[in-house]
Amino acid sequence: MRDQEVFASVERELNRQRSNIELIASENFVSEQIMELTGSVLTNKYAEGYPGRRYYGGCQFVDEVESLAQERLKELYGCEYANVQPHSGSQANSAVYFALLQPGDKVLGMSLADGGHLSHGHPLNYSGVTFEFHAYGVSPETEMIDYDDFKEKVETIKPKLVVAGASAYSRVINFELMAKIAHDNGALFMVDMAHIAGLVASGDHPSPFPHADIVTTTTHKTLRGPRGGVIMCKEKFAKDIDRAVFPGMQGGPLMHVIAAKAACFGEALTPEFKEYGHQIVKNAKALEASLKEEGFRLVADGTDNHLILVDVKASCGISGKKAQRLLDEINITANKNAIPFDQEKPYLASGIRVGTPAMTTKGFKEEDFTEVGKIIALRLMNDETDEIKEECLRRVKALTDKVSMYKDIKYI
Ligand code: PLP
C-alpha cells in the first residue's frame, strides 16, 4: 500500500519547487535520471569495502557502478585518486581529518563568520571539538580573503593542515597562492570546493588541482548531483583516505547514491554542463548589477561566482531573518546569512545569501535575474503592504511560468 500521508507532503514539496524562485546558493534541481538512480534497487545492497575488495557477496554490479563513478570523477577534475563513498560533505571532511591528523593537531581554516563552513573548525562541530583549529578570514576593507594575514597565520601557528574553501564567499579563491604558503611552511593543503565544484568543472573558477594535496566536495550544489560527498587526492594519500572513510567513519556505502554520483559526473563531463556553468556566472553578474542598481550594498562589492551576499541591514534597515521571511511570502526562497564583522547574532544576521545555480538549471537567463533583483528590491526596500506583496507574487509567477521542471512527475 502506498503511504498517502508521506506522498502528500512530497507532492506539496514538488509544487513548492515548481512555483518558487529558488535562490538558496547550495541547492539545485537534479536531472530525472539522477532521481531515478537515487530511488533504484541499489538501495538494497550492502557493499562494505571497495570495488574488488568487498566484505559481502553479490557485489559484481555495484563494483561496476563505483568504479565508473571513480573513473569519471578522476577524468572530470584530472586528479590521481577518488573515493566516492562519503555520505555527505561534512563526512568527507571528517574522514580527511581522521586520515591526516591526530587529535589536538593544529589546523587553519576559514572562519565561519567570514564565510567558512561548520566542518572547518566550529567549536560545536566534530572538527573543532577534536582538533586545535585556528581561523583566517577576510579584510575589513575589501571583505575578500586577506592573504597577507593568512600568510602570517600559517607562519606563526605552523598548522599541520590548511583548509581552503567556503560556504558564503562570493569571490575567486587563490588556491595556488594558498597552497604555496601552506607547503612553504610544511603544512598539507586541503580544499573543500563544495560550493564551487560545478564551476571548477566548467572552467569558471580556477581549479584546486594540482595545487591541493586533498580536495573534498559535496555533489549536490553547483555540481548538480545527488546529496553526498567525495574525496579526491594524490595517490600517496589514497590508502589512508580509503581507510578513514571505511572502516573509519562509515559502514556500508550508499550504492544508489553512488550510482547517481556516477551519472552526475557523466553529465558534468558534457559540453552542455560547461555552458551551464558559464550561464550560472553570467546570471550572478546580472543579479549583481540589478541589485546594485536598486541600491543594495553587496558584500565584497559583488561576485565572481554563483552567489551574492546582500547586506540587507545596511541597505534597508532590516535583519536577514526578516528579509528571508518577506521573500518567502512572495515565493522567493533564500537564506539569512551572517556577513563579515556582523553586529547581529547569527540567528538574526545582517545579510541574505542568494545564488543562481538552481534557477539557471530551470532555464533562467540574465534578463530573468535582472527582474529577480527588481522584485527583491520592491519587497525589501518598501513597507510591508498587501499591494506590494500582490505585485511581487504576480511578477514571480510571470517568471516561473516561463520555465518548467519535473513536468511528468506525480506522487499522488
Ligand atoms: N563544505 C562546504 C564548503 C559547504 O558549504 C557544505 C554545506 O553547506 C559542506 C561542506 C557540508 O556538506 P553536507 O551538508 O553534505 O554535510
Residues whose N, C-alpha, C, O or C-beta is under 5 A from the ligand:
A	BS01	PLP	S26 S88 G89 S90 Q91 H117 G165 A166 S167 D192 A194 H195 T218 G228
